[in-house]
Amino acid sequence: MKRIAFFGAKAALHAKVVVFDRKDVFVGSFNLDPRSADINTEAGLYVESPELAAEVIAWMDEGVLPINSYRVLLDANGDLQWVTTYEGEEVRFDTDPDSTAWQRFVTGFIGILPVEEQL
């Protein structure tokens, strides 16, 4: 199964998008935590536009359809599973289906480092 890859990039924008009262939109990289406020260089844009808010809502509604997203669940053993729909059938994965073995290795290695207070 192949998902859409935008621009063939290996990196992705990790943006946060929030719609307020269906009329205002915030788009940015800012996390709502002390690290983003004190350490990271983050940015955001707040726009008062019901038209833009409607477009963002429609975009998000499409993005969360089962064919375009994954539900992450715990199986009977407490392990993560990624669940999606492909050609009308439910498909389950035991590892992140959009990651490589190398990415999973790096993530596991970082997980053993003593950096919890930085997260």
N, C-alpha and C positions, 0 to 999 in steps of 0.2 A: 504494500500500500504506500503510495507516495502522496504527501501533502503539498500544498502550494508553498513554494519558497520564494519570497519576495526578493527580486533583484539578484538572486543567487548568492546572497550574502551569508557569511558564516556567523555574523553577529546580528543581534536584533535590538531594536529600540525597546528599552524597558520603561515605557511611559506609564504614567498613571492618568486616568481620565475619569472625571467625576462630573455628573450632571446634577445641578441643583434645581429643584422645583420645575423641571422641564423648560427652563428658560436661561440658565447660566451654565457655563462649561469651564472647568479647570482642566488643563492639559499640562503635564510637566513630568519631571523626573524626581520630584521631591517626595520622600517618604515622610510619613507623619510620626517621626521618632527623633529622639535627641541627637542621634548620630548624624542624621541628615541636616539637622538645624545647626549643629556645632562643628562638625568635622568635614563633611562632604561639600562639594560645590554643586548645588542643585539649582534648578530653574523651573519656573512655571508660568503659565499664561492664564489669566482669568478673563473670560469673554462673556458679556451680557448679550445673548442672542438666542431667542427661542428657535430660530431657523437652524442654527448650528446645533443646538441641543437636540432637536428632532432628528437631524442627520446622524449625530453620535449615537442616539438611542437605537436607530434603525441599524447602524453598523454593528453595535454591540449585540442586538437581537440576532443578527445573522451569525456573528462570531461564536455565539454560545450554542448554536444548533449542534446536535450530536455528530453530524457529519463534519463539522468544522472544529470540534473541540474534544477534550477528554474529560471524563469524570474520574477522579482519583479516589479509590476505595480501599478499604482493608479487607483482605481475604480471611478465611477462617483461622489462619495461622498468625494474623496480625501483620502480614506483609502487604506492601502497596501493590495495587493493580490499576492500570490505566485502561478505561473502558470507552470505546467509541462505536460509531456505526459506520460500516463500509459496505456499499452496495446493498443496503437494506438489512444487513445482518450485524448483530452485536459482536464486537471483537475485543478480546482482553489481552493485555500485555503484562508480563511480569517485571519488565524494566521500562524506563522512559523510552517510548518508541521514537522520539525525535532526537535521541542522543546517541553518540557513538560509544564504543567500549572505552576509548581513551577519555572521553568526557566523564563517564561514570567512574573511571579509575581516579581521575583528578579530584572529582567531587568526594569520593571516599577518602582519599588522602587528606584533603583539606578538613574533612570531618574529624580526623583524629588529632588535629592541631589544637593547642590550647588558646583558641581565639573567641570563645563563647561570649565574653564581655564586649567584643567588638561587633557582634551581630545585632 
